[in-house]
Amino acid sequence: MTATTATTITIEAPPKGRRPISRSFWQTAWRRLSRDPVALVCGGILLLILLAAIFAPLIAPHDPYRTSMARRLLPIGDARHWLGTDELGRDLLSRLIYGGRMSLFMGFAPVVLATLIGGTLGIVAGYCGGAINMAIMRVTDVFYAFPSVLLAVAISGVLGAGLVNSLVSLTLVFTPPLARIAESVTTQIRNQDYVEAARATGASGWRIVFGHVLSNVTGPILIYASSMISVAIVIASGLSFLGLGVSPPNAEWGLMLNTLRQSIYVAPVNAILPGVMIFITSMTMNLISDSLRASMDVKV
Amino acid sequence: MQKIAVEIPTKTTQPLIDVRDLSVRFVSRDLDIRVVNGVSFSLEAGGALCILGESGSGKSVTLRALMRLLPPTAQLGGDIVIAGINVKSLPAQDLRSIRGRLISMIFQEPMTALDPVFTIGTQIAESVVFHDRVSYSAGRQRALELLELVQIPSAKRRLDAYPHELSGGLRQRAMIAMALACRPKVLLADEPTTALDATVQIQILLLMRELQRELGMATIIVTHDLGVACEVADDMAVMYAGRFVETGSSTDVMEKPRHPYTLGLLKSTVHGGMRGAELDPIPGAPPDLADLPPGCAFAPRCPKHEPQCDGQMPAMVEVSRAHYARCVRLNEPA
């Protein structure tokens, strides 16, 4: 132990102006991210929305489901209902907070699922190559042929409305692009010298996949997946808007936008509030994904 | 899964490496190329062989064939016996247990042959943990010993360094440490100094020679650099179009070259004493491996070309003790 301390001391006194301790890839990425003002602001906003959604029952000033015919479509700035009420007299602020739960879930869950499924398929396809690659990638290409919104609507339409069904359809929509990203990165890594070097030291196929391929693929996939979250929120809201997602009286931003649409001439500000929430969430998510990309770039 | 499929014998009567009539063909739907055509050599433990030749002469493929590190399109012929194990007929799943432990390899590009997302220490320890079935901390301890063995300064700190934080020379040292991790009996080096600058080259070569003597490994080095070849090898084999054209001890091959190609290689070397002199390159380019000339493959470029050269491939002839060459004009005075 004494020997260890002795060497540590010599390490801690390097020539001036040199940084002896090396940071890992993830440490560097985190350091850069925590110094990026855009990422910090967006992260803060997103965290607020997330926390509000998680602790909705504690935060929401009113019951989001209690209707009141007397208080329909109150404008913003009402003493009791700060953000006004909707067409059934329900408190909009409470409904927006509760709606965040569903909308954020529909933003994250399908992307996480699609990352796992698509990532696995892509890595397997890329690493095995040949006929397996052909089979997996051509099937994903079929899904690629449809515009993502159309595909989501079509699948949801077949499966019927509901939370689980829209989750399934969104996962199916996001799996092909993630599989394609994973496949292209894996193919690229498979031909790197260090994979051959690993094979030369006797590494098995699985160890190469888990050790070398997975750790090199994670970055690109993560960046892409984070940018998909905002798209997922928008599409999920779109599904609800079309009546294919969450059903009323549940609060969900897309659904709220749909029902408030009828009052747009009476109370336009109230009607666009759920849209504003969707906009803020997807915008911050996009900006965070941009910052993530910048912070994970090794070359800078 | 935990069993080691191939027992590596400690002592054999045969030479450590015995390669007989090795041939490698790359066959796919639209090509069929014979890259290596009948290479034979043997090497004792502790010996160093250098394979010398131009780009595309089949040097690297020969080397990779020794550990069967070739794409599935490659078809091997002949026999490869290393330490009594017939590597050529070993089932694919057993190759893992000889790679790293019996044979290991140093690659040309230390930039790309190390994984950018792992530290040097992790990458070395990984291989030790796998082959020696020890704990990770023991593997790390071994990695530290290895980094000290390859003379990396402040090795302890370098364990936690990522490849991009090291210079080319240090990276190549780390690469060597990785190759030595499991005490291999045979070390293959594929142009180990090509990517390094001249001052570092000589350091790495000296290190390799030192390690080879210290650890008693058989070493095969592939290079196109005559200086490197002289520096490290006891024996030398000059390769052209997938065949050895001249083999022998380094001194014999360097001082008394008998094959016109070896002579040409020696003449086209640039060194300090040549200021003002015209360079004398070998004219033309290496032949297309898919369409080799019927006779001696070097005949079209040979300055001493004769009609009988185009007949058939001349056989290896012993010109002096343990010095062989493949040329029809060998009986003429050199």
Interface residues (C-beta under 8 A of the other chain):
Chain A: T7 T10 I11 P20 I21 S22 S24 F25 Q192 D193 Y194 E196 A197 A198 R199 A200 T201 G202 A203 S204 R207 G211 H212 S215 N216 V298
Chain B: M67 L69 L95 R96 S97 I98 R99 G100 R101 S104 M105 F107 E109 T112 A113 L114 D115 P116 V117 F118 T119 E126 S127 F130 H131 S154 K156 R157 D160 A161 Y162 H164 E165 M175 M178 A179 A181 C182
